[in-house]
C-alpha cells in the first residue's frame, strides 16, 4: 500500500515522512518526503533530515544531498560543516554537486559560509555559483575580493558581473561601475547595467569617490540614445549640486544657435527635459532655467527637442514659461504638445486661450486648433459656444477636429446634435467623422446611441473603430449585440479589438453574454483581447468562457493566459471549472496554475480537489507542493 504523504503533510506527521524517506516505494515518494519535511520545518523535521545526512547509507542513493539542501533552506547551522566539507572536497567530476553545495552556502549564510565564499571568490576563475551565492548574501567583506575578480567576470559574462556589483548595493563598487558607465569600450547593454546598478546605491552616499568626479563620468550615459540608460543617469546627476549644473549645461548647450560640433545631442536635451517634467521642483530656482528651456522652443530646434522643452515648461510654470508656450502654440509639428503643456501649467492662461479660440483670422488657424485642445483638456465650460462655432464647415479640418475632441472632453450635451450631423455626413472626411463619433462616446447622451450603432458599419475604418469604442459607454443589449457582431465579423483587426475592449468595459449582463458567445466562435487575431475582457467580468458566464478557452484545441494560443485569468477570478463558481482543467488541460503548467487558483479560493470543495490531485498525480511539481502547503497552513 502506498503511503499517504498528503495526509502526513496535513497532520505534520514527521515520523511518517521520515519512514517514507528511508523506505518509500519509489523515488517520487522519497524525494517528496524531503521537500515536505522542509516545509514543515521545526526541530523535529530538521532532526529527521540531519539523520539522512549523517547516515546516507541507510537511505536511497544521493538523497542526503537533497536533505542537506533542505537543511540549508531551514538555516540549520548543524548542516554547515557538512556543506563546507563537501564543497572543499568536490572536483571537476562533481561540478553539478559542488554547485548545489555553494547554493546551500548562500542559503544558510553566517560567518563561516561567507569566509568560504570569499576564499573561493579569490580563485583565478571563481565559479559562477560562488558569485551568485555572494550576491545573495551581500556580505560587506566580500566587496574587495569581488572587485578584484571583476575583470575576470567581465570577460565571461559582462552583464552577470555588473548585475552582481549592483546586487551588493555597496558604495565601494561605485568607482568600478562609474568606469564601466564612462568607458568607450563598454557595450550599450553594459553601460545601461552599470547605470542601473549605480541607481541602486543609497542616496546618502552620493556622490561616491572616484578618480574623476562621479558626475563627469556619467556624461556619456546621459547622452546615450537609449532612454533606459540616460534617464537613470539624469536622476543620479540630480542628486548633487554639480550634477544639477551638468544637467543645466545640457539644456543650455542644446540651443539651436550653438555650433553643431559643440551642441548638446538632441537625445540628451530630451532626457534632461523629461527629468524636469517629472521633478520640476529641481528646476526653476536658478534664473537660467526657464530662459534655457524657452530657447529650445524656437523653430530652429528639432521637433522632438521642442516638444520636450514645452512639456518641461508646462511642469515648471511661471509667467515667462506661460508667455513662451502661448507664443509657440501655433507650431504645426509641436502644437499638440504645447497645448497639453499649457493645460498642465499651475495657473493656465484660460483668458488668453479663449481669445485665441475666438480669433477666426486665417493666420490664427494653428493657434485656434491649439487653443481648442488646451481648453478641452482644461474642461473649460466657457469655451463651449466658441467650440460649437469652430465645428462649422467654414473652418479648416484640423480646427474642426480639435473642436470636436474638446467638446467631447467637456461632455457638452448641447453639442450632440451638431456632432451627430457631422458623424453621419458622408461628404465629410472619414477622419473628421471619426473624431465626431469619438466625442459622442465621451458625452454619452442617450440620443447618440442610434448614430453610433449606424457608425459601427460605416465604410470608413477609423469611424468604425471609434464607434466600437464609443458603444462601450452604452450598457444595453442593443449596443452589446452590435459589438459582438463587429468583433466576430469585421474584417479589420483594429475594429474587432476595439469592440472586444468596449464589451470588457461595459458593465452589463449583456456584455458578458456576448463575450462568452465569442469564446465559442474563436477569432485568433483578437485572442488576447478576449481573454482580458473576460478576466474583467466577475460573472459565472465569463468564468465558463475562460474555461473553454483554457482547454479547447482551437484556442491553444491562449491556454495559459486564459487559465491564469480563470485562476485569478476568485469566485466559488470557479471551483468546478478549475477542477475540470486539472483533468482536461494537456500541460502540467496549466495544472499548476489551476492548483494555485483552487488553493487561493479557501473553500472545502476547492481544497478537496487540491488534495485529490496531490494524491493521484503526486507532488513532483513545485506548484502542487505550494498548493498543498497553503491548504495545510489553513488547517493548523
N, C-alpha and C positions, 0 to 999 in steps of 0.2 A: 504494500500500500504506500502510495506516495505521501510524503509529509505535507501538511497544510501550513506552508510557511506564511501564507497570508494571515491565517488565524494567529500564528505566533507573533507576527509583526503587530497586529492589533492589540494583542494581550501583553506585548512586551516580554515575550517568553524567551529570555536569553538562554536558558538551559536548553530548550528545544532547538533553537537556532545553532547553538554550539554543537549539539549532536549531529545536526544536518551538515555542519562544516566537516565533521570527522568522517561521516559515513553516508553522505547523501546518495540518492540513487543515480544521480547524473551530475556532470559538471555544472549544468544550469542551476541546480538547486544549491550546490556547494558555493559557487561564487556569489549567487544572490544572497545567501545567508550572511556573507561578509558585509555586503552592502547594507543589509537590513540592520545588522548589529551596529554599524557605523551610524546609521540614522537614529537608532535608539539612544546611543551614547550612554554616558554614565560609567561608573567604576566597574560594575559587573560586566557590561558589554566589552569594555576595554580589557578586562582580565581575560575574557574568552579569546579575544583577538591576540593578546600577548602570548597565550598558551600556544596558539598556532605558530607564532613567530619563533618561540623558544623550542618547540618540538616539531619542526617541519616534517620529519619522517612519519609522524603519526597522522598526517593529513595528506590530502591529494597533492600531487606534484605542483610546485610553484605557487601554491595557494598562500604560502607565508609572505610572499612579496605583496600580494593583494591585501593581506591583513596588515602588513607593515604600512602601506599607504593609507589604509583606513585609520590606523592609529595616528599617523601624521596629521590627517584631517581633523582628528579629535584633539590634536595638540597634546598628546600624551607624551610626557618627557621620557618615559621609560623606553620609548622606541628609538630615541635619538642615537644611543651608542650603536645600535644595530644598523641604523641607516648610514651612519658615518663609516662603519666598518665595511659595509657593502660598497659604498661609493669609492672608498680608497682602494679596495681590492679589485674592482672591476677593470677590465681591459677592453681593447677594441672588439674582441669577440663577443663581448656582453654589452655593447653600446646601448641597446634599447633598454636593458635592465638598469644600467647606470643612469641613463636619462631619467627614468622613473624615480630613482633614488634622489637625484638632485631636485626634482619636482617636490618630493617629500620634504626635503630640507627647506624649500621655500614655503611649504605649508606649515611646518612645525615651528620654524623660527627659533629665536633665542640666541644667546651669545655664541654657543658652540657651533650652531649651524652657520651663523654669519661668518665666524672665523674660517670655517672650511670653505665657504663660498668665496670669500675674499681671497683665500690662498689659491684656489683654482682659477679665479679671475686673473691672477697674475701669470698664468701659463702663457707661453708664446702665442698659442692659438686657443683661447679659452672656449670651451664648448658652449653652444648656444643655450642649452638648458640651464647652465650655470648663470649666464647673463639674465635669462628670464626669471630665475629664482631671486636674483639680486634685485631686479626691478620690482618684483612682488613684495619683497620685504622693505626695500628702500632704506637700508642702513646707512647712516651718515659716514661711517668709517670706510665704506666701500667706494666712496666717490673718487679719492685719489687713484686707486687701482683701476677703476673703471675708465678714468680719463687717460691713464697710461695705456690701456688696451684699445682706446678709441680708434686709432688709425688701423689697427688690425681688423676691428669690427667693420669699419667703413669699407674696407676692401671686399669683405664678404657680403655684406648686405647693408647699404648705407641707410636705408630707411629704418631698419631694425635698430641700428646704432643710435640714430638721433632720437627715435621714439623711446629708447631706453634712457637716454640722458634726460628727456623730458619727464619720464616717469619718476625720476629721483626728486624733482622739484627742489633742487639744492642750488643756492646761488653760486657755488663754486663751479657749476657746469656752464655758467653763462659765458665766460670768455671763449670756450670752445664753440658754443652754439653761435655766438656772435661772429666768430671767424667763418663758420660754415655759411651763415647768412650773407656775409660780405664778400666771400671769395668768388672770383670769376670762374673758378673751376667747379663750383657747386652746380649740380643739375637743378632745374626748376623745382623738382619734387623735393630734393634735399633742402633747398633754401626755404621752401614752404614749411617743411617739417621742423627746421631749426627755429623759424619764427614762431610757429605754434608752440614749440617746447618753451621758448622764452616767455611766451604769454602765460604759461602756467606758473611761472615763478611768483612768489609773493610780492605784492606792490611795495611793501616796506623795505625791500632790499634792492630797489631800482633807483638809480642805475647801478649795475654791478661794476666792479673794477675790470678794466680791460687795458690792453696796451695802448690802443687808441680809445677815445671816449666811445661809450656804447652807442650813443645817439648817432654819431657819424657812421658807425659800422652798420646801421640799419638803413642807410640811404639807398643802397642797391635794392633791398627788399621793398622799400616804399615805392620805388619806381618800377617794380615788377608789373607786367601787364595783367597777371593773374590777381584778381581782387582777393582771392583766398589767401594770398601771401601779403599783398600790400595793405589790406585793411587791418589785420592784427599788428603789422609794423607801425601803422599810424597810431593805433591805440597805445602801443608801447612808448612811442615818442611823446605822446601827450602826457605821460606820467611825470615829465620833468620840464623845468623852465627852458633849458637848452633845446630839448626836443620840440617844445612848442615853437621856438624860434625857427627850427628847421621846417616845421610844417608851414609857418607863415611865409618863409622864404620860398617854399614851393608854390604857394599861391601867387606871390608877387612875381616869381620868375616865369609864370605861365602867361604873363601879359603879352598880347599879340605884337606889341612894338618891340619886344626883345628880339635880338638877332636869333635866327633859327638855331645856330650852334650853341647858344647859351640858354635857350628857352627850356623851361621845365617840361618834361614829357607830358603829353595830354593825359595819359593814364594816371600819372602821379597827381596832377591837379584835380582830376575827378575823384581820386581816392581821398585826398585831403578835404575836398568839399563834402564828400559823403560823411566823413567823420564829423565835420562841423554840423551837418544836418542832424546827426544822431546825438551830438553832445554840444549844443550851441552855447551852453554856459562857459565852455572853454574859450570861446571866441567872443569878439565884440568889445572886450575890455580895452584892448590896445587900439589906439586911434588909426592904425594902419589896416585893421582887419576888414572893415566894410569897404573902404576905397579899393583894396586889393581885389575883393570879390566883384565889385562893380566894374572894375576894369576888364574882367573876363566876360562881361555881358555884351561887349562890342561885336559888331558884325564880322570883324577880322578873326575872332576866335572860332575854333571849330565847333560845330553844333553840340557835341557831347560835353565840351567844357562849358559852354554857355548854359546848357541845361543844368549841369551840376552846380554851377555858381548861382543860378536862380534859386534852386532848391535850398542851398545853404543860406542865401539872403532871406528867404522866407522863414527859415528857422531862427536866424539871429534877430531879425526885425529892426525897428528903429526908423526914424524919419528918412535918413539917407537911403536905406535899403528899400523902403516903400517907394520913394521917388524913382529910384533906378529901375525897379520892377515895372512901375507904371509906364516908364519911358520905353521899356523893352517889350511891352505887351504885344506890339504889332509884328514881332518877328515871326515869319511864316513857319520856320522849322523848329522854333522853340516856344511858340505861343502857348501851347497847351501846358507845358511845364511852368512857364511864367505865371499863367493863370492859377495853376494849383499852388504855386508859391505865394501868390497874393492872398489866396483864401486861407493859407496856413499862417499868415502873419498874426502876431499877438493882437494887433489893432488893425484889422483890414480896412482899406480905404473905400468903404461902401459908396460914399457920395461921389467920389471920382469915377468909380466903376459905372454907376448909374448914368452919369453924364456921358461917358464913352458909349454906353449902350444906346443912348438916345440919339447919338450923332449919326445921321444917315448919309453923310457925305461919302462919296466914292472912296476917297483916300482913307477914310476912317474904318473901312470894312474889316481889316485884320484886327483892329483894336476892338471893334464890336464883337467879333467872334470870341476873343479872349475874355472880354468883359462878361459875356453871357456865360461862359464856362465858370468863371470865378464866382459870379453871383449865384449860379446854380449850386455850386459846392458850398457856398455860404448859406444856402436856403433862405435867401433874402426875398421875403414876400413882396416887398415894394417893387421888385423887378418884374413881377408877373405881367402887368399891362405892356411893358416895353417888350418883353419876350414874345407875347402874343402878336404884337405888331411885326416883330422880326420873322415870324413864320410866313409872312406873306410872300407871294411869288415874285414880287418886285425886288426882293433881297437875293443875295448870292446864295448858292447852295450850302457853302460852309457856314454862313451865318445862320441859315435856317436849321441846319443840323444841330449846331450848338444851342440854338434856342429850344429846339425840341428836347434835347438832353436836359437842359436847365429846368424846363417845365416839369419834366419827369422827376428831377431831383427835388423840386418844390412840392410835388404831389398836388399840383394845382388842378382841381377838378373842373373849373370852368374852361380849361383848355381841351377837355376831352373831345368836344365836337370838332374843333379845328384839327386836332391830331388825328381823329378818326377819318376825317375827309382826306387828309394828306396820306394816311396809310392806305386808303383804298383807291387812290388816284393812279391809274395805270400809266398816265402820261408822265408822272414824276419818276426820277431815277430810283432804282431799287435800293441803293444805299441810303437815300434820304427817307424813303418809306420805312426802311428797317429801323431808323432812328425814331420815327414816329411810333412804330409798334413797340419799341423798347420803352418809350416814355409812357405809353398807355399801360404797359405792365407795371411800371413803377407807381403810377397813380392808383391803379386797381379799382377803378369805378365799375360798378356792375354793368352799366350800359356799354362798356368796352368789350364785353365778352364776345358778342356776335362778330365784331370786327376782327378780333384775334382768332376766332375759330376759322373764319374765312382766310385770314392771312396764313394759317398753317398749311394751306395747299397752294400758296402763291407760286407762280413760276420762278420768282427770284429766290435764290438760296439764302441770301442774307435776311430777307423778310421772313422766310420760314424758320430760320434759326432764332430770330428774335421773338417770333410768335410762340415757338415752343417754350422758350424761357419765360415769356410773359404769362402763358397759361398756367404755369405753376403757382401763380398768385390767386387762382380761382378754384378753390377746393370743392368742385362739384362733379357729378357723374359725367356730364357732357364734356367738360374740359378733359377729364381723365381718359374718357374713351377716345377722343381725338388724339391725345398724346400717345396712347397705346398704339393706335393705328400708324401714326407718324413713326414711332420708334421701331415698328416691325416692317414697314414697307417703304419708307422714304429712301431714295437711292443715295442720298448724301449721308455719310457717316457723321458729319458735324451736326446735322439736323437731328438725326436719331439720338446721338449722345445728349443733345440739349433736351430732347423730350424726356429721356430717362432721368436726367438730373432734375428736371422740373417735377416729375412724378415723385421723386425722392423727397423733394421739399414740400410737397403738397400734403398737408395734414388732413387727410380724409380717408375713410374706408375704401372709397372708390379707387384711390391711387394704389393702395395695397393690393386690391383685387386685380387691377390691370398689371402691376409689376409681377405678381405671382403668375399670371397668364403668360407674360413674356418669357418667364423661365421655361415654360413648356414649348415655346416656339423660338428656340435659342438663336440669336444672331451673333455670330462670332466677333464682328468688329465693334460691338458695344458691350462685350462681356464684363469688363471690369466696372464700367459704369452701372451695369445692372446689379452686380454684387454689392457695390457701395450703396446704391439706393435701397436695396432690400435690407442691408445691415442697419440702416437708419430707421427702419419701421419696426416697432415693438410687437406688432400683431402676430398671432399664430400663423396666419396665411403666409406672411413673409418668411417665417422660420421654415415652414414646409417647403417653400420655393427654394430656399438656400440648401435644404437637404437634397432636393432634386439636382441642383447644380453641383452638389458635392459628389454625387455618385453616378450621374448619367454618363455613359460612354461618349456622348456627343459634346459634353462640356468639360473635357479633360483639361483644357487650358485653365479653368478656374476652380478645379477641385480643391486646391489648397486654400485659396483666398475665400472661397465660399464656406469651407469648413471652419476657417478662422472666424468668419463673421457669425456663423451659427453658434460657435463656442462662446462668443462674446455676447450673445443675446441675453443670457442670464434670466430666462423665464422658465417657470416649471414645465410649460408645454414643450420645451426643447428636450426633455429627458428621453422620450421615446425616439426622437429624431437622431439625437447623438448616439443613442444605443444602436440604432439601425446602422449608422455609419461604421460602428465598430465591427459589424458583420458584413456590410455591403461594400465598404470602401476598399480599394485594391492595395493601398500602400500603408506601410507601418507609420509613416509620418502623419497621415490623416488620423490614424488610430490614436497617436499621441495627442493631437490637437483635440480630438473628441474626449479623450480621458481628462485632459485639463479642464475642458468645459464642464464635464459632469462633476468633477471634484469641486469646482467652484460654486455649483448650484446649492450645495449644502442641504440636500433632502435625502430621506431614507431611500427613496426609489433610485435616485442618481448614484448614491453610494453603493447600492446593491449591484448596479451594473458595473461599477469600477471593480468591486471585489470579484465579481464573476469573471470579468476579463482577466484580472491578475491571476486567478486560479486556473483558468483554462489556457490562456496564452502565455503566461509566465511573466517574469519580472526582469527580462533581459534588457529592456529599454529603460532609459533614464526617465522618460515620461510616465511609464507605468509605475515606477517606484515613487516618483513625485506625487502622483495621484493617490497612491496608497498611503503615503506619508500624510497628505492632507486629511484623508479620512481618519487615519489613526490619531492624529493630533486632536481632532474634534472629539474623539471618543475617550480621551484620557480623563 
